[in-house]
Amino acid sequence: MREKIWYEMVHIKHGDSYLAHYLFRQKSNKKWFKILILVFSTGGVFGWKIWEGVPIIACALIAVFQIFNLIENQIIISDKEIEKISELRNKYVLYFNKLEKLWSDFDAERFDEKEATEQFYILRKDGADIEALDNELDIRTIKKLCGKADLESRNYISQYHS
């Protein structure tokens, strides 16, 4: 049971760290996308004098950016999805805190093997809604973010539980 609790705790900490990085990246992408659309759309409107000689290019650029505006939610995640991912991250944090307490109590021998097993499976029932929400959201795996999350979670675990 000791290993099961430990690996669940490490897995959840990694998931929390990954979601933190993923949320930051998605919010940043959304911000830059909106800024670029605004700059190019404004530039298209105020730059008619510049585009006077090549109206086809001007029309094409404006059309492309209008299309990007229409399909934005297919390229960049929506505010509602960001909210749901934030909710998922909060659930990861709460679940991790409960697991960490269970691990600390079990490691300090406040629980025997049987009681730790019971507590662990009670927590796993609580963690089922995390899996349901995780499956509902389409969170892509980005290797660079996985690496950062792995390093962060390992550092946390080694600092507080070695």
Secondary structure as the mmCIF struct_conf table of DSSP 4:
data_model
#
loop_
_struct_conf.conf_type_id
_struct_conf.id
_struct_conf.beg_label_comp_id
_struct_conf.beg_label_asym_id
_struct_conf.beg_label_seq_id
_struct_conf.end_label_comp_id
_struct_conf.end_label_asym_id
_struct_conf.end_label_seq_id
HELX_RH_AL_P HELX_RH_AL_P1 ARG A 2 PHE A 46
TURN_TY1_P TURN_TY1_P1 GLY A 47 LYS A 49
HELX_RH_3T_P HELX_RH_3T_P1 ILE A 50 GLY A 53
HELX_RH_AL_P HELX_RH_AL_P2 PRO A 55 LEU A 70
TURN_TY1_P TURN_TY1_P2 ILE A 71 ILE A 71
HELX_RH_AL_P HELX_RH_AL_P3 GLU A 72 ILE A 75
BEND BEND1 ILE A 76 ILE A 76
HELX_RH_AL_P HELX_RH_AL_P4 ASP A 79 ASP A 107
TURN_TY1_P TURN_TY1_P3 ALA A 108 GLU A 109
BEND BEND2 ARG A 110 PHE A 111
HELX_RH_AL_P HELX_RH_AL_P5 GLU A 113 ASP A 126
TURN_TY1_P TURN_TY1_P4 GLY A 127 GLY A 127
HELX_RH_AL_P HELX_RH_AL_P6 ALA A 128 GLU A 136
BEND BEND3 LEU A 137 LEU A 137
HELX_RH_AL_P HELX_RH_AL_P7 LYS A 143 HIS A 161
#
